[in-house]
Amino acid sequence: MTKTLLSLAAAALLPIVTACSAATTEPSRTEAAPTGSAVPSDASAFLAEHDLDGMSVSDIVASLDATNADREAGPYGSIRPTELILTDDAGAEVSLPVDDGFYLSIAPYVSQTHECYNHNLASCQGELAGEEIEVSIVTADGEQLVDETVTTHDNGFAGFWLPADIRATVTVTRDGRTAEQEISTGAEDPTCITTMQLA
């Protein structure tokens, strides 16, 4: 009986653990946005099955991050620094290269957040959905990459394509509250920022 209860408890925790990938938004239209990584030919059948055929990696990310519809229907995407991993309910999985930029998804918050490392395009949920936020991203060399007001997606995130291998400061402002965080866009860096508390 104890074994059964422990198994059920572990199964119940699985969606929570995988909801927003631990260390395992239509993107902002900045000059850093990629033109689209090449899609491997062996992924074509998977993409066609999910009406993503002919789309670039950046278009797929934008499509899945902008809506919560994929939570029920799939496919489910996890964006990493160098690849987009797509899976579906049938157990199929494809990996698409991200070789011309770095996708950073930011979910600022006031009172509620969650841990995240690799942004899950289907299951990550931030507190401030459909809210206008002011975002500034400035490199360590002083180059302004982003300076605009954006509306967070249904999932509470705003996504930005940035150059790879940079260090920068992200500043988010909403209703007179501000949060600031240092980020970097290397091959081992997080694509999901959920630690910016607006104060």
N, C-alpha and C positions, 0 to 999 in steps of 0.2 A: 504493500500500500504506500509506504514511504517513497519507494523507488518511483512509483507511478506519479505521485504528487510532485516529486522533484523533476521528472521528465516533463510534466505538464507546465510547471513553472518555467523551466528552461525554454520550452517552445513558445510560451507567451512572451518571454523577454526578447526573442529573436527579432521580431519586427522593430522593436525599440532600438536594439543595438545596431541594426543595419539601416535604420531610417535615414540617417545622415552619416555617411562613411567616416569612420575614424581612420587612424593612420593606415590602414590597409590600402537669367533675365534676358528677353531679347537683349543682346549686348548693346552697350552704349555705342553710338556711331562716332567713334573717335578715329583719328588717323591711324591708330595702332591696330584697328580691326583687321583681321586677316582676310585674304581673298578666298580662302578655303583650302584645307588640306586635301590631298588625293584620297579617294575612297578605294580600298582594296577590292579587286574584282570578286574575291570569294565572299564578300559581304553583300553583294548585290541582291541575292535572293532574300536575305533577311530584311534588307532595306525596302525592297519591293513589297514584301508581305505586310510591312507596317507603313506603307505610303510615304516612305522617306527616300525612295529611289530618285537619283538625279540631284539630290541636295548635297551641298558641301557640309563639312563637319561643323563649321560655324553656323550654318543655317539650321542644322539638326539641333544643335545646342540651343539656339534661339527659340526654335519651335517648342522643344520640350520644357525649357525653363520658364516660358511665358505663361503656361497654363497648368492647372492641376488635373486636367483631363486624363493624363497618362498614369495617374495614381491607380485608377481602376483598370484601364484598358491596356497600359503599357504602350510601347516598350519602355523599359526602365534604364535610365542612363546615369553613369557615374563619370564625371569629368575629372581627369587627372592632368598633371602638368604636360604630359606628352601623349596622352591617348584618351579617347572617349570609349568607354565600355558600355555596350548596349546588351540587354538581356530581355527575355520575354517569359511568359508563363509556361511555355512549352519547354523551357530549359535551354533554348538556343542562346548563344552568346557570340558577339563579334567585337573586335577591337579596331577602332579607326584612329589613325595617327593624327596628333595635333603637332604640326611641325613648323608653324609659322606664327606663333603667338602663345599667349597664356591667358586662359579664361579665369577671371577672379569673380566670385559671386559673394556679395556682401549683404548680411542681414543685420542692420543695426537694431537695437532694442532699447526699451525703457525699463521693463521689469521682468521679462521672461525670455530665456534663450536656451540653447542646447549646445552640446559639444559637437564639433564637426571638423573634419580635415579635408576629405575629398567630397566635393559637392555632389549630392545625389539630385538629379534633375526631376525625379518623380516624387521623392518622399521627404526631402528637407522642408521644414516649415518654420519661417520666421514670424515674429510677433506683429510686425508692421506691414500688413498686406494692403496693397493699393494706396499707399501713402506717398506723398511728394517729399523727396529728400534732396538736399543740396550736396553734391559730391565733388570733392577736389582730390586729385591724385597728382602729386609732384614727385619727380625722381630725386634721388640724392644729389644729382647734378643741377637741380633747379628747373628742369624742364616740366612744364605743365602739360600733363597728358589728358586730364579730364578736369573740366570746370563747368558743371551744368546741373540743372535741376531735372531729376528723373522721378518716375513713379515706380515703386516697387511692384513686382509681379504678384499674382495670387498667392505665391508661396512666401511672400515677404522679403524676397531677395531682389537685388539689382545686380546685373552682370556686366562686366567690362572686359573687352579684349585688350590686353596690354602686351608690350614687348617682353620676350623671355629674358631671363637673366639680368634683371634690374632690381634695385632697391628703391623704395618710394615711401612716401607718407600719404595715407588716406585720411581725409577729414570729411566727416558727415555731419550735416546740420539739419535740424528739424524743429520748428516751433521754438527757436531760441536756445535749443539744447544742442550740444556738440560732442562728438567723440573723435578721437584721433588715434591712429595706429600705424606703426611701421610694418611694411610688408616687403616680401621679396618674391621673385617669380622664377626661381630655379627649378630644376627637375625633381627636387625632393620637397618643395614648398607646398603649403596648403592652398587649395583652390576655393576653400570655403571659409569665410570670416564671419564668426557669430559672436565675437567678443567685444564689439563696439557698443558700449552702453552710453546712451545719450543722457548727458547730465548738465 
